[in-house]
Amino acid sequence: MNRTDFPILNEQVYNRPLVYFDNAATTQKPQVVINAIVDAYSHWNANIHRGVHHLSQVATAKHEQARQRVADFIGAASAKEIVFTKGTTDSINMLAFSFGEALVHEGDEIIVSQLEHHSNIVPWQMLCERKKAVLKVIPLREDLSLDMSAYEALLTERTRIVSVAHVSNVLGIINPVAEIIRLAHAHHIPVCIDAAQSAAHLPVNVQEMDCDFFVCSAHKMYGPAGLGVLYGKEKWLDQLPPAEGGGEMIEHVHFDHTTYNTLPYKFEAGTPDFIGTAAFAAALDYIDSVGRETIRKEEEALTRYMEEQLAQIPDVHIYAAGHPKAGVISFNVADIHPFDVGTLLDRQGIAVRTGHHCAEPLIDHLGVPGTVRVSFAGYNTKEEVDEFIAALRKAVTMLS
């Protein structure tokens, strides 16, 4: 990626050039995405699907073109399988509610893993509370990878759905989703893949993966905030009831009954973020102009280099060191609190994330109060890693 495409990378923090290593939280936006938002509000802002006038027709066309762009990007069979949401969290909440209402009953089981973000735990917990179902958890092996033997043993005739992260937002570990899906499908169990941390970093194709559901967020993919995707195989989405009512999701409304719209609109109540979808399409075009395989290789090399450099600093412990990762590294330094490390890095112009990263069960398993997390995007460089290492050494000296 060309760093000049990202205006914010010219910013300074405490009179130092910004080094932005918090991409797992959100990525920065290229100028083409910013331009797409400005162009939309400047030239064709109008509510979609409902108007016969020119601006509404233009806005509707751009929104539906964006839906097709997302379908093409993730390899969906049809744009009807793409539901726009407010983000990954909203997508999982929507799925948990709809799937639970239709297909989960007392005593049924739902499987997640110990690596999950809270957004892929709490909605399923809420479903289990509503339906008196049971939440089961895939444990970790000593090397912090998923215990696949234990996972296979968890699959029973009462398992209704498996929902796991493609990539851990704390460790960066790439989970064996193909095997997770294969084992679940052997029992006719659907699988949801949380791709919040993978969709911008790894080439993905939902048909090749054969997942039943797939969720991601635009803002982690160089796109706008407040927009996400819920992909579902058409055969599943047809079975599920809408999670919200009103607006676009209706076909006809009467006081004694309502009929729902066709896919994907029955899941999209109210006015969608049609400005955001146009900007998201621009972000996907930008990613593909660089090349997803190119991004993967460059981030992989940067991650390896960072691990090598971190390993040379005394008392640094890298979690899941040596595992193939997708642009995320978590570490701690001796008994120094991660917040203190992050604060001193910030004063040197370097943005990292510290804390439990919305994955408290995993952090509890690690037995630490939190970690320092470095996460990369396609615009990060080896020179920035060198700056980071120098700043970390200085911080450690100050805190020791």
C-alpha positions in Angstrom: 0.0 0.0 0.0 1.1 3.5 -0.7 1.2 5.4 2.6 0.5 8.7 0.9 -3.0 7.3 0.2 -3.8 7.7 3.9 -3.9 11.3 5.1 -3.9 10.5 8.8 -0.4 8.9 8.5 1.0 12.5 8.1 -0.2 13.4 11.6 2.1 13.9 14.5 1.6 12.8 18.1 3.5 14.7 20.8 5.6 16.2 18.0 6.6 12.8 16.7 5.4 11.1 13.4 2.5 8.8 14.1 3.2 5.1 14.2 -0.2 3.4 14.1 -0.1 -0.2 15.4 -3.7 -0.4 16.5 -5.2 -1.8 13.3 -7.0 -4.7 15.0 -9.2 -2.0 16.7 -9.8 -0.1 13.4 -7.8 0.7 10.3 -7.1 4.1 8.9 -8.9 5.2 5.7 -7.4 5.8 2.3 -8.3 9.0 0.5 -10.5 7.1 -2.0 -12.8 6.1 0.9 -13.0 9.6 2.2 -13.7 10.9 -1.3 -16.5 8.4 -1.7 -18.2 9.7 1.4 -17.9 13.3 0.4 -19.1 12.5 -3.2 -22.2 10.7 -1.8 -23.2 13.6 0.4 -22.4 16.2 -2.2 -24.0 14.6 -5.3 -26.5 11.8 -4.7 -27.7 11.8 -1.1 -31.3 10.5 -1.0 -33.1 7.7 0.8 -33.0 4.4 -1.1 -35.5 1.9 -2.4 -38.5 4.2 -1.8 -38.2 7.1 -4.2 -39.1 7.4 -7.9 -37.0 10.6 -8.3 -33.5 10.6 -9.8 -31.4 11.0 -6.7 -33.2 8.1 -5.0 -32.6 5.9 -8.0 -28.9 6.7 -8.1 -28.5 6.1 -4.4 -30.4 2.8 -4.6 -28.3 1.6 -7.5 -25.0 2.5 -5.7 -26.2 0.7 -2.6 -27.1 -2.5 -4.4 -23.9 -2.3 -6.4 -22.0 -2.2 -3.1 -23.9 -5.3 -2.0 -22.8 -7.1 -5.1 -19.3 -5.9 -4.5 -19.2 -7.4 -1.1 -20.6 -10.7 -2.4 -17.9 -10.8 -5.0 -15.2 -9.9 -2.5 -16.1 -12.7 -0.1 -17.1 -15.2 -2.8 -20.8 -15.5 -1.9 -23.0 -17.3 -4.4 -25.5 -14.4 -4.6 -25.9 -10.8 -3.4 -29.1 -12.0 -1.7 -26.8 -13.7 0.9 -25.4 -10.3 2.0 -27.1 -8.5 4.8 -25.8 -5.1 5.8 -25.6 -4.5 9.5 -24.0 -2.0 11.9 -20.8 -4.2 12.3 -19.6 -7.6 13.4 -21.1 -7.3 16.8 -24.5 -6.4 15.4 -24.2 -9.2 12.8 -23.6 -11.8 15.6 -26.4 -10.4 17.7 -28.8 -10.5 14.8 -27.8 -14.1 13.9 -28.0 -15.3 17.5 -31.5 -13.9 17.9 -32.9 -15.0 14.6 -31.2 -18.5 14.7 -32.2 -18.9 18.3 -35.8 -18.0 17.8 -36.2 -20.5 14.9 -33.9 -23.4 15.8 -32.8 -23.5 19.4 -34.7 -25.1 22.2 -34.2 -26.0 25.9 -31.2 -28.3 26.4 -29.7 -27.6 23.0 -26.0 -26.7 22.8 -24.0 -23.9 21.2 -20.2 -24.1 20.8 -17.7 -21.2 20.9 -14.0 -21.2 21.7 -11.8 -19.9 24.5 -10.2 -17.4 22.0 -13.4 -15.5 21.3 -14.0 -11.7 21.4 -16.9 -10.8 23.8 -19.0 -10.1 20.8 -18.9 -13.8 19.9 -19.6 -14.9 23.5 -22.3 -12.6 25.0 -24.9 -12.8 22.3 -24.8 -16.6 22.5 -24.9 -16.5 26.3 -28.0 -14.3 26.0 -29.6 -16.8 23.7 -28.8 -19.7 26.1 -30.4 -17.7 28.9 -33.6 -17.1 26.8 -33.9 -20.7 25.5 -32.3 -22.6 28.5 -29.7 -23.9 26.1 -26.0 -24.7 27.0 -22.9 -22.8 25.9 -19.9 -25.1 25.4 -16.3 -23.9 25.0 -13.5 -25.3 22.9 -10.5 -25.3 25.2 -6.9 -24.4 24.3 -3.8 -26.5 24.1 -0.7 -25.6 26.0 0.6 -23.7 22.9 -2.6 -21.7 22.9 -4.0 -23.3 19.7 -7.5 -24.8 19.8 -7.8 -28.3 21.1 -9.4 -29.9 18.1 -9.8 -33.3 19.7 -11.7 -31.7 22.5 -13.8 -29.8 19.9 -14.7 -33.0 18.1 -15.8 -34.5 21.4 -18.1 -31.5 22.1 -20.1 -32.1 18.9 -23.3 -33.9 19.8 -26.9 -34.4 18.4 -27.9 -31.4 20.6 -25.3 -29.0 19.0 -27.2 -26.4 17.0 -24.5 -24.1 15.8 -20.7 -23.5 16.2 -19.4 -19.9 16.1 -15.6 -19.3 16.1 -13.2 -16.6 15.2 -11.1 -17.0 12.0 -8.3 -15.1 13.7 -7.8 -14.4 17.4 -8.0 -10.6 18.0 -5.5 -11.1 20.9 -3.0 -13.7 19.7 -3.3 -13.3 16.0 -3.5 -17.1 15.6 -5.3 -18.3 12.5 -7.7 -21.0 13.5 -8.2 -24.1 11.4 -11.6 -23.1 10.2 -11.8 -25.5 7.3 -11.4 -28.4 9.8 -13.8 -26.8 12.2 -16.4 -26.6 9.5 -15.7 -30.1 8.1 -16.2 -31.7 11.5 -19.4 -29.7 12.2 -20.9 -30.5 8.8 -20.3 -34.2 9.4 -22.9 -33.8 12.1 -25.1 -31.5 10.0 -24.3 -28.5 12.2 -23.9 -25.0 10.8 -20.9 -22.8 11.5 -20.5 -19.1 11.8 -17.1 -17.6 11.2 -16.2 -14.3 12.9 -14.0 -12.7 10.3 -13.5 -9.3 12.0 -9.8 -9.9 12.2 -9.3 -11.9 9.0 -11.3 -10.3 6.2 -8.7 -7.5 5.7 -5.7 -9.7 6.1 -6.3 -13.0 4.4 -7.9 -14.0 1.1 -11.4 -15.3 2.0 -14.0 -17.2 0.0 -17.1 -18.3 1.8 -18.0 -20.9 -0.8 -14.6 -22.5 -0.7 -14.6 -22.3 3.1 -18.2 -23.7 3.1 -19.1 -21.7 6.2 -22.9 -21.2 6.8 -22.5 -17.7 8.2 -19.7 -15.2 8.0 -19.5 -11.8 9.7 -17.1 -8.8 9.4 -16.9 -5.0 9.9 -16.1 -2.4 7.3 -14.0 -0.2 9.6 -11.5 -3.0 10.1 -11.2 -3.2 6.3 -10.2 0.4 5.5 -13.9 1.3 5.3 -16.3 3.5 7.3 -17.4 2.9 10.9 -20.9 1.7 11.8 -21.2 -0.8 8.9 -20.9 -4.6 8.8 -21.9 -7.7 6.9 -23.8 -10.8 7.8 -23.4 -13.4 5.1 -25.6 -16.5 5.3 -26.2 -19.3 2.9 -29.5 -18.7 1.3 -30.9 -21.9 2.6 -30.3 -20.8 6.2 -31.4 -17.2 5.7 -34.7 -18.4 4.2 -35.4 -20.3 7.4 -34.7 -17.5 9.9 -37.1 -14.9 11.1 -36.1 -11.2 11.0 -34.5 -9.8 14.2 -35.9 -6.3 13.8 -39.1 -4.9 12.5 -40.1 -1.8 10.4 -39.2 -0.1 7.2 -37.4 -2.0 4.5 -38.0 -5.5 6.0 -41.7 -5.5 5.3 -43.7 -6.6 2.2 -47.2 -5.7 3.5 -48.4 -4.5 7.0 -51.9 -5.0 8.4 -52.9 -4.7 12.0 -53.7 -8.4 12.2 -50.5 -9.6 10.4 -47.4 -8.6 8.5 -45.6 -10.3 5.7 -41.9 -9.9 5.3 -39.7 -8.8 2.4 -37.5 -11.1 0.3 -33.8 -11.7 1.0 -31.8 -9.9 2.0 -34.2 -7.1 2.9 -36.2 -8.9 5.5 -33.1 -8.5 7.8 -32.6 -4.8 7.1 -35.1 -2.8 9.1 -35.1 1.0 8.6 -32.9 3.2 6.4 -29.5 1.5 5.8 -26.2 3.3 5.8 -26.2 3.7 2.0 -23.4 6.3 2.3 -21.3 3.8 4.2 -21.9 1.0 1.7 -20.7 3.1 -1.2 -17.5 4.0 0.8 -17.1 0.3 1.8 -17.2 -0.7 -1.9 -14.4 1.9 -2.5 -12.4 0.3 0.3 -12.8 -3.2 -1.2 -11.7 -1.8 -4.6 -8.7 -0.3 -2.9 -7.8 -3.6 -1.2 -8.1 -5.5 -4.5 -6.0 -2.8 -6.3 -3.2 -3.6 -3.9 -3.9 -7.4 -3.9 -5.0 -9.4 -1.0 -2.2 -11.9 -1.4 0.3 -9.1 -1.5 -1.1 -7.6 1.7 -1.0 -11.1 3.4 2.6 -11.7 2.5 3.8 -8.2 3.5 2.0 -8.4 6.9 3.2 -11.9 7.5 6.8 -10.7 6.9 6.3 -7.7 9.2 4.8 -9.9 11.9 7.8 -12.3 11.8 10.2 -9.4 11.9 8.5 -7.9 14.9 8.5 -11.2 16.8 12.3 -11.6 16.0 13.0 -8.1 17.3 10.8 -8.4 20.4 12.5 -11.7 21.3 15.8 -9.8 21.6 14.5 -7.6 24.5 15.0 -9.2 27.9 11.9 -10.3 29.8 9.6 -9.9 26.9 7.0 -12.7 26.7 5.3 -13.2 23.3 2.0 -15.1 23.5 1.7 -17.9 20.9 5.1 -17.1 19.6 6.0 -18.9 16.4 2.4 -19.6 15.4 1.4 -18.3 11.9 -0.4 -15.1 12.6 -2.6 -12.5 10.8 -1.0 -9.2 11.7 -1.5 -9.4 15.5 1.1 -9.9 18.3 0.5 -9.7 22.0 3.2 -9.5 24.6 4.1 -8.5 28.1 7.4 -7.3 29.7 8.3 -9.0 33.0 5.9 -7.7 35.7 5.4 -4.3 34.1 1.7 -3.5 33.7 0.7 -3.3 30.0 -1.1 0.0 30.5 2.2 1.6 31.6 4.0 0.3 28.6 1.3 1.5 26.3 1.3 5.0 27.9 5.0 5.5 27.4 4.8 4.2 23.8 2.0 6.7 23.2 4.2 9.6 24.4 6.7 8.5 21.8 4.1 8.7 19.0 3.3 5.0 18.9 -0.3 3.8 19.1 -0.9 0.3 20.4 -3.7 -1.4 22.4 -3.4 -2.5 26.0 -5.8 -4.4 28.3 -8.0 -7.4 27.8 -9.0 -6.6 24.2 -12.6 -7.6 24.8 -11.5 -11.2 25.4 -11.5 -11.5 29.2 -11.8 -15.3 29.2 -8.7 -15.7 27.2 -6.8 -13.1 29.3 -7.9 -15.0 32.4 -6.6 -18.2 30.9 -3.2 -16.4 30.3 -3.2 -15.4 34.0 -2.3 -11.7 33.3 -4.2 -8.4 33.8 -3.9 -7.7 30.0 -1.4 -7.6 27.2 0.3 -5.1 24.9 -1.1 -5.7 21.4 0.6 -4.6 18.2 -1.5 -5.0 15.1 -0.5 -4.3 11.5 -2.1 -3.1 8.3 -0.9 -2.9 4.8 0.5 0.6 5.2 2.9 -0.3 8.1 6.6 -0.7 7.5 9.8 -2.3 8.7 11.1 1.1 9.6 8.1 1.6 11.9 8.9 -1.7 13.6 12.4 -0.4 14.3 11.0 2.8 15.7 8.7 0.8 17.9 11.5 -1.5 19.2 13.6 1.6 20.1 10.7 3.2 21.9 9.8 0.0 23.7 13.4 -0.4 24.9 13.3 3.2 26.3 9.9 2.5 28.0 11.2 -0.7 29.6 14.3 1.1 30.9 12.1 3.9 32.4 9.8 1.4 34.0 12.3 -1.2 35.3 
